[in-house]
Amino acid sequence: MEHTGYSTADMSLWQGRVDHEEGDLARRWHQQVQAIAGDQAAGLVLLGFCSDAGVVRNQGQAGAAAGPGALRSATANLAWHLDMPLYDGGDVHCHDDELEIAQALYADKVAAFMDAGHRVIGLGGGHEIAYASFSGLVEHLCRRQDAPRIGIINFDAHLDLRRSARASSGTPFNQCAALCEARGLPFHYTCIGVSRYHNTDALFERASQLNTRIVRDEELNNWDIAPLNAALDQAIDEVDLLYVTVCLDVLPASLAPGVSAPAARGMDLGLLEYALERIKASNKIKMADIAELNPARDRHSNTARVAARLLARLAG
């Protein structure tokens, strides 16, 4: 891709096993997905954000631009258990350092798909996808109602509240706060899995200023899920709709090595899946995405497989 822009779905990524003798009950994702086109029934659209610019600006390891393709390939052979149309919405590509252009284009695509009645799950790409996703969601909602109460739940080792003149993978939720202020909307942000050792006092101070709800990684234990439940219930109850974003570096490095900044401790995958199910039960999720998949750093595609499992859970 030579210029920042949009490309239609590459359906060659959707390859997998076919069990002809077992009939329709043996379908897999690659047998269900269609390229998005006009006048299709409302369904689930997967929209990729092929960007390294935010990670590079944030002094991280490049490679996440290839994440959407790797995630599609890892998802293709999963068993299909859903009852909805599934569409590949293509990719927005960020060329060189044109991040702001790419984020605006991605937001336009998100809003357009939602305007057409589709649900959207974003495929990253660096976590700069978060501002692009959220701004697209806000644009869609503000066309339809006044001052919607939108909550953000971010599963992430990092607060990503950095204040900077330039957008990056470290600034998206500070950008979301600024967008809410400009639109006259309340800012509701919950970050789960935060590492005290990978966030400076300046970031924790900014979080306090924005009334961010934080659950640290050391509070996430299978033998005591009360802190997690309390944070989730409060985050769900205070809003009408939710944007849920999973940064794969919230998981331990042993499980998710294919990210820019692997976590020493991280959040247990079982707890993450439990949390997603608790959020889904609220029926308030309006937009979701998965970020930071870096195939260049992913041993044996382990991270891509985990991301595919999370994608399937979010889709359900």
Secondary structure as UniProt FT lines:
FT   STRAND          5..7
FT   HELIX           11..13
FT   HELIX           20..26
FT   HELIX           29..32
FT   STRAND          33..35
FT   TURN            38..39
FT   STRAND          44..50
FT   HELIX           53..57
FT   TURN            58..59
FT   HELIX           64..66
FT   HELIX           67..75
FT   TURN            76..77
FT   STRAND          86..93
FT   TURN            96..97
FT   HELIX           99..115
FT   TURN            116..117
FT   STRAND          119..124
FT   TURN            127..128
FT   HELIX           129..142
FT   TURN            143..144
FT   STRAND          150..155
FT   TURN            169..170
FT   HELIX           172..183
FT   STRAND          188..194
FT   HELIX           196..198
FT   HELIX           201..209
FT   TURN            210..211
FT   STRAND          213..216
FT   HELIX           217..219
FT   TURN            222..223
FT   HELIX           226..237
FT   STRAND          241..247
FT   HELIX           248..250
FT   TURN            253..255
FT   HELIX           269..280
FT   TURN            281..283
FT   STRAND          285..291
FT   HELIX           295..297
FT   HELIX           299..301
FT   HELIX           302..315
//
